[in-house]
Amino acid sequence: MTFMRRPAWWSVLLTALGVLVFARLGVWQLHRADFKDELLRRYAAAAGAPLQPFDAVADQPPVDAYPRVRVQGHYLTDRVYLLDNPRHDSLGGVEVFVPFLPAHQQKLLLVDLGFLPGNGTDTPPQLPPLPSDAQTLEGLYQPSPGTGLEMGGNALARQTQWPKTSIYLDLHQVADDLHTALYPRMLSLDKDPSAIYLRVHTLDLSSMPPARHRAYAFQWFTFAIAAVAIFLFLHRKKRRSTSDG
């Protein structure tokens, strides 16, 4: 004797389809988690990689790789950008970015000088003066910080004085603000014990780290199990009530 009623064909089809979709989404999330784990491993390995000339990768950086480069040129010392939401900001500090003109080039390279700690107040920290002479920089050539929803639109376009502050930093917006072309990535400078800036090489996966992908995978697999459980519940045979004669 079976414990289930014979289900309609369409209920079997819908349940099977739902289980298949949920399971595929769960597997896809697991694959994304593995992919980002590999990105993080490559990024960690890049910090100790040999230096290479910036010109070799400037316009066409390798996909899913983060070259460590050396570049010579000059800072645009009067054009400073402050990122007001760095992850290691515990005292109201800012991440400082400055355009850099590589020697014999026309495009600008955005340079991440590092994190400048604050003093626990809403007042931005005092920026040290930038060198105006020729500089040789070394660091990782990596994507810019992630962007998000900007309430009110482009914050840089509304500001007329420098330094300019934003909670997101988009290379296209910076290029428009500077009225010139930028390289497709930015330079995150190597650590320097003599620098006032805190420099921590991190790949910005804060919006969707591997752990979150795995959490979503668990959620999708749970939905698949729930679909089966609901199907069984709805098609169980009800017990016939008995009464004493």
C-alpha positions in Angstrom: 0.0 0.0 0.0 1.5 3.3 -1.0 1.4 6.4 1.2 0.9 8.8 -1.7 -1.9 9.7 -4.0 -1.2 9.5 -7.7 0.0 13.1 -8.6 -1.1 15.0 -11.6 1.5 15.1 -14.4 1.8 18.9 -14.2 2.7 18.8 -10.5 5.4 16.2 -11.2 6.7 18.4 -14.0 6.7 21.6 -12.0 8.4 20.0 -9.0 11.1 18.4 -11.2 11.7 21.6 -13.0 11.9 23.5 -9.7 14.4 21.0 -8.2 16.5 21.1 -11.3 16.6 25.0 -11.4 17.4 25.3 -7.7 20.1 22.6 -7.9 21.7 24.2 -10.9 21.7 27.6 -9.2 23.3 26.0 -6.1 26.1 24.4 -8.2 26.7 27.6 -10.1 27.2 29.5 -6.8 29.7 26.8 -5.6 31.6 27.3 -8.9 31.6 31.1 -8.3 33.0 30.5 -4.8 35.8 28.3 -6.2 36.6 30.9 -8.9 36.9 33.7 -6.4 39.0 31.5 -4.1 41.4 31.1 -7.0 41.4 34.8 -7.6 42.4 35.4 -4.0 45.2 32.9 -4.3 46.5 34.5 -7.4 46.3 37.9 -5.8 48.2 36.8 -2.8 50.9 35.3 -5.0 51.2 38.5 -7.1 52.5 40.4 -4.1 55.8 38.5 -4.2 56.0 38.3 -8.0 58.9 39.8 -9.9 58.5 43.4 -11.1 57.8 44.0 -14.8 57.7 47.2 -16.9 54.4 49.0 -16.7 54.3 49.5 -20.5 54.1 45.8 -21.0 50.7 45.5 -19.4 49.4 49.0 -19.2 46.6 48.9 -21.8 45.9 45.2 -21.9 46.5 43.7 -18.4 46.2 39.9 -18.2 42.7 38.6 -17.4 42.3 37.5 -13.8 45.9 38.3 -13.0 47.5 41.2 -11.1 51.0 42.1 -12.4 53.5 43.8 -10.1 54.9 46.7 -12.1 57.4 49.5 -11.9 56.6 52.9 -13.5 58.3 56.3 -13.7 56.6 59.7 -13.9 55.0 62.5 -12.0 52.1 63.0 -9.6 49.4 65.5 -10.4 49.8 66.9 -6.9 46.8 69.2 -7.0 44.3 66.4 -8.0 43.7 64.2 -5.0 40.7 61.9 -4.4 39.6 60.5 -1.0 37.7 57.3 -0.7 35.5 57.6 2.4 34.6 54.0 3.0 37.7 51.8 3.2 37.1 48.4 4.9 39.9 48.9 7.5 38.6 52.4 8.5 38.1 52.2 12.3 39.1 55.8 13.1 37.5 57.8 10.4 40.4 57.7 7.9 40.4 57.8 4.1 42.0 55.9 1.2 44.0 58.4 -0.8 44.2 58.3 -4.7 46.3 60.5 -6.9 46.6 60.7 -10.7 50.1 59.9 -12.0 51.4 60.7 -15.4 53.9 58.0 -16.6 56.9 59.2 -18.5 56.4 59.7 -22.2 52.7 58.9 -22.0 49.4 60.8 -22.5 47.1 58.8 -20.3 46.9 59.0 -16.5 47.4 56.2 -14.0 45.3 56.4 -10.8 47.6 55.5 -7.9 46.4 54.2 -4.5 48.7 55.8 -2.0 47.1 53.8 0.9 45.0 54.4 3.9 45.5 57.5 6.0 44.1 57.0 9.6 42.0 59.6 11.2 41.6 60.7 14.8 38.2 59.4 15.5 36.3 62.6 14.4 34.5 63.6 11.3 37.3 65.8 10.2 39.4 64.3 7.4 43.0 63.6 8.3 45.7 66.1 7.2 47.2 65.0 3.9 51.0 65.1 3.7 52.5 67.0 0.7 53.1 65.0 -2.4 56.5 65.1 -4.2 56.5 67.2 -7.3 59.7 65.7 -8.8 60.0 62.5 -10.9 59.1 59.3 -9.0 59.6 55.6 -9.5 56.6 53.7 -8.2 56.2 49.9 -7.6 53.0 48.0 -6.8 50.2 45.8 -8.0 48.3 46.8 -11.2 44.8 45.9 -10.2 41.1 46.8 -10.8 39.8 49.9 -9.0 37.6 49.6 -5.9 34.2 48.3 -6.4 31.3 50.7 -7.1 27.8 50.6 -5.9 24.6 52.6 -5.8 25.4 56.3 -5.4 22.5 58.2 -4.0 22.4 61.6 -5.8 24.6 60.5 -8.7 28.2 61.4 -9.4 29.6 63.0 -6.3 32.8 64.1 -8.0 31.0 66.3 -10.6 29.3 68.3 -7.8 32.6 69.2 -6.1 34.7 72.2 -7.1 37.5 72.1 -4.6 40.3 69.5 -4.0 40.7 67.0 -2.6 37.4 65.5 -3.7 35.7 62.9 -1.6 33.4 60.0 -2.5 32.2 56.8 -1.0 32.8 55.0 -4.4 35.6 55.5 -6.9 34.8 54.7 -10.5 37.6 55.1 -13.1 35.2 56.4 -15.7 33.9 59.2 -13.4 37.5 60.1 -12.4 38.4 60.3 -16.1 35.5 62.5 -16.8 36.4 64.7 -13.8 40.0 65.0 -15.1 38.9 65.5 -18.7 41.5 63.0 -19.9 41.9 59.2 -20.4 42.9 56.8 -17.7 44.5 53.4 -17.8 42.0 50.6 -17.2 43.4 49.7 -13.8 45.0 51.5 -10.9 48.3 51.0 -9.2 48.2 49.9 -5.5 51.6 50.8 -4.1 53.8 48.3 -2.3 54.3 48.7 1.4 56.9 51.3 2.5 58.0 51.4 6.2 58.8 55.1 5.9 55.4 56.0 4.5 52.7 57.5 6.7 50.1 55.5 4.7 48.9 52.1 5.7 49.1 49.8 2.6 47.3 46.5 2.7 47.0 44.7 -0.6 43.5 43.3 -0.8 41.3 42.3 -3.6 37.9 44.0 -3.3 35.4 41.1 -3.2 33.5 42.6 -0.3 30.2 42.8 -2.3 30.3 39.0 -3.0 33.1 37.1 -1.2 33.4 33.3 -1.6 31.6 32.6 1.7 28.5 34.5 0.5 28.4 32.4 -2.7 28.5 29.3 -0.5 25.7 30.6 1.7 23.6 31.3 -1.4 24.4 27.8 -2.7 23.1 26.3 0.6 20.0 28.4 0.2 19.3 27.1 -3.3 19.9 23.5 -2.3 17.5 24.1 0.6 14.9 25.3 -1.8 15.3 22.1 -3.9 14.8 19.9 -0.8 11.8 22.1 0.2 10.2 21.6 -3.2 10.4 17.8 -2.8 9.1 18.0 0.7 6.1 20.2 -0.3 5.3 17.8 -3.2 5.3 14.8 -0.9 3.2 16.6 1.7 0.5 17.7 -0.8 0.2 14.2 -2.3 0.2 12.2 0.9 -2.8 10.0 1.5 -5.1 11.2 4.2 -6.0 8.8 6.9 -9.6 7.7 6.8 -11.4 8.6 10.0 -13.0 5.6 11.8 -15.9 5.7 14.2 -17.0 3.1 16.7 -20.1 1.3 15.6 
